[in-house]
Structures are given as structure tokens and as C-alpha cells.
Amino acid sequence: MNFQIFFSLMTGLCLGTIFLNIPPGLTVLMNLYGVTYTGISVLLSALLWSHALLQIPAGMVTDKLGIKRTLILGLAFMSLSSLLPAVRTELIFAILCRVIAGIGTSLCFVAVMKLVAVYAPGGRIGTYQSFFAAFFSIGNILSFLIIPKLLPFGWQWIYLVPGMLSLVLLIVSFSLRLRPQPPVSASGVSIMHIFQLRAGWVLGFYHALSWGALISLGNWAPTLLSEFWPESTLRQLAWGAALVMFVCGLGRTSGGFLLLRIPSLFIANSSIVILTILFLGLFWVHIPVLLLILALLTAWFSSVNFGAFFDLASGIVESESLATMFGFLNFLANMGAVLLTLVFGLVKDHTGSLSWGFGSMAFLSLIVFLFGNGVLKRDCSSGSCHLDL
């Protein structure tokens, strides 16, 4: 494994930590800031808003500015915005810092995706992108395992953990050696061209459902389990959520290996069908053990398709526009995650249960599959997508 790939994996771990550092201390922060579930959902989604909205610009910046400079800029934003909330207790300030953190994660995410695409061994782009995503899940797990143990020493550790990880990577990034990037023409990163790609929209919607499911489970799994497991402790709930994200990591890792044997198109389409069924199960089932099993299955099928989506996307555009294309997919995915995070918070406050949130996701996934299945079958074949509309 070359150093560029190793650095990509470590950045994935850091990104996973900063994405889910709030849920392990959800109750602590609700008491600290004096907010309800709807209020805390704003803090939960603040990073996602900027991360989602800046995915396309971040991709264009990466294609024009270069991978290394984009990584340095993104890690600087992540370090600063994660460390500052630890010195103040105002909710508005914390929300602002999370928005800034989202700017950093958006830059780092597309830059690392392009870094993997450029430096992965031949024919293994989707596989190594799956491994990057798996390390993102490991970062999610670390948040649930480390932060609860540090909370007795102060709520500040919720922010200090991702902040210190980002700072270490920022220092290391200056020594990262990359090949010179060829000049990119204006047409090479034409966003209008990307907007015209049917397969890109479908892959983005597929990714939105999968990523939205993972973020929803990561943010709300402890709350969902507590609804039907009232005698549970905070640490037990955190372990349940960590187990969900562990399965997510396994799904992304296994997805990378599956791509060596199974066509990306089959993985992409079949995973959405299965997720529809699992969302219905999470809507109807109210038994804690079965809920956890369904959550684990949902985490696996929401993550096993990651590499397949980006493997298909890599065949849509030229290499000069890869980051912009990846940014487009992530924009749609993260907008889905943002909206679903807010929906789950509202559903919890107004119905007292998160079940209806999963019912809505089942309906959405069915509609997306019925629309997208035909498009991908027409436009994609053996992992390559046609450019024409």
C-alpha cells in the first residue's frame, strides 16, 4: 500500500469521527444547550448542510486547485471548527462551527476520493474507495466508543477528539508527495455537462437513500433503541449504535471485495430493493432485538453499494472531472441525509417515535428504484456509463 492510499484511509477515519461526534454526547449537549430533539437536530444537521451544499464547488476546486492544496485547506477548516466549540457553551456558536466543519469535510471528501482514483492500483478504484468509506465507518465507531468514556472528564471532549485528529492529519498533509496535476480546461469541469447525465442523477439518488439511512441510524440509533428498551443505559445505547456503524464498515469493506466478482450495476440496483424491505421492517417492528437486527442489516446494505456507485460514476466523465462528478453525487447524497435528519427530529417530537421516519424512507426508496432501475439498465453496462442523453 502506498503512502497516498494510507493517508486517504486515515483521512476517512478522521471524517467519520467528525461526522458522528455529536450523537455519543447527545443528552449531555441537550442539557448543556437547553434544547429539544428538534433543536439538537439543527446542530446534528449543521455540518451536513454545508457539507452537502459545497460538494459540487469542492469538486471543482479540487480539479482546479489540486489535491494536496485542497486537502490542506479542508483539514485546516476541520481542525479550527472542531476545537473552537470546546471553549464556549453557546448553541449558535456551536452550530456556526459545525457549518465551518462541513466546509472542511466537503473539501477533504472529494479530494480524497480523487486521490484514491488517481493512486489506486489499476482496475481497483471502486475497491479502494470502498476501503476509504470503511475507514469512515471506523471513525464513526471510534466516536461512539471513545467519547462516552471521556465525557466524565468534560463535555469538551465531544469536540476535542475530532479536532485533534484533524490537526495531526493537517500537519502530515504538508509532507504528502503527489504527481503534478495536468492543467484542466474550463470545459473539463463543466457542471452543466454533469447536470445532463441521467445516470449521474440516479446514482446520486441511490447514494442519498443509502447515505441518508446510515446517517439516520448513526444519529438516531440510540434514541430508536431507547424507545422500546427503556431500562437500557447510555453506554448500552452507545454500544448498539457503535455496532451498527461497525457493520457499516464491514459492508463497505466487503463491497470492495464484491466488486472484484459482481458487476457494479447489479450491486447498486439490488441493494436499493433490499433497503426498501428493511425500511418497512424498521417501521413495523417494535421489538428491541429485532430492531437492532434490522438496523444492522440496513447498515450493511446501505454501505455495501458505496464502491459500486462510484465505480459506475467513474465511467461517466473524463479523469479531469472526476472530483466534480464525485462532488455532484455527494451533494445529492448529503442533501438527502440533511433532510432525513431533520425529518427524524420532527417526527420524534410530534409522534413520539422514529418509526414513521423509516416508513417515509421505504416509500422514497421504492419510488427511486422504479425510476432509476430502467435508467441505469439503459445507460450503464458492465460498470461503464454512456455519456449521451
C-alpha positions, 0 to 999 in steps of 0.5 A: 500500500502506498503512502497516498492510499494510507493517508486517504484511509486515515483521512476517512477515519478522521471524517467519520469521527467528525461526522458522528461526534455529536450523537455519543454526547447527545443528552449531555449537549441537550442539557448543556444547550437547553434544547429539544430533539428538534433543536439538537437536530439543527446542530446534528444537521449543521455540518451536513448542510454545508457539507452537502451544499459545497460538494459540487464547488469542492469538486471543482476546486479540487480539479482546479486547485489540486489535491494536496492544496485542497486537502490542506485547506479542508483539514485546516477548516476541520481542525479550527471548527472542531476545537473552537466549540470546546471553549464556549457553551453557546448553541449558535456558536456551536452550530456556526462551527459545525457549518465551518466543519462541513466546509472542511469535510466537503473539501477533504471528501472529494479530494480524497476520493480523487486521490484514491482514483488517481493512486489506486492500483489499476482496475481497483478504484471502486475497491479502494474507495470502498476501503476509504468509506470503511475507514469512515465507518471506523471513525464513526465507531471510534466516536461512539466508543471513545467519547462516552468514556471521556465525557466524565472528564468534560463535555469538551471532549465531544469536540476535542477528539475530532479536532485533534485528529484533524490537526495531526492529519493537517500537519502530515498533509504538508509532507504528502508527495503527489504527481503534478496535476495536468492543467484542466480546461474550463470545459473539463469541469463543466457542471452543466455537462454533469447536470445532463447525465441521467445516470449521474442523477440516479446514482446520486439518488441511490447514494442519498437513500443509502447515505441518508439511512446510515446517517439516520441510524448513526444519529438516531440509533440510540434514541430508536433503541431507547424507545422500546428498551427503556431500562437500557443505559447510555453506554448500552445505547452507545454500544448498539449504535457503535455496532451498527456503524461497525457493520457499516464498515464491514459492508463497505469493506466487503463491497470492495471485495464484491466488486472484484466478482459482481458487476457494479450495476447489479450491486447498486440496483439490488441493494436499493430493493433490499433497503426498501424491505428493511425500511418497512421492517424498521417501521413495523417492528417494535421489538428491541432485538429485532430492531437492532437486527434490522438496523444492522442489516440496513447498515450493511446494505446501505454501505455495501453499494458505496464502491459500486456507485462510484465505480459506475460514476467513474465511467461517466466523465473524463479523469479531469472531472472526476472530483466534480462528478464525485462532488455532484453525487455527494451533494445529492447524497448529503442533501438527502441525509440533511433532510432525513435528519431533520425529518427524524427530529420532527417526527420524534417530537410530534409522534413520539417515535422514529418509526414513521421516519423509516416508513417515509424512507421505504416509500422514497426508496421504492419510488427511486428504484422504479425510476432509476432501475430502467435508467441505469439498465439503459445507460450503464453496462458492465460498470461503464456509463454512456455519456449521451442523453 
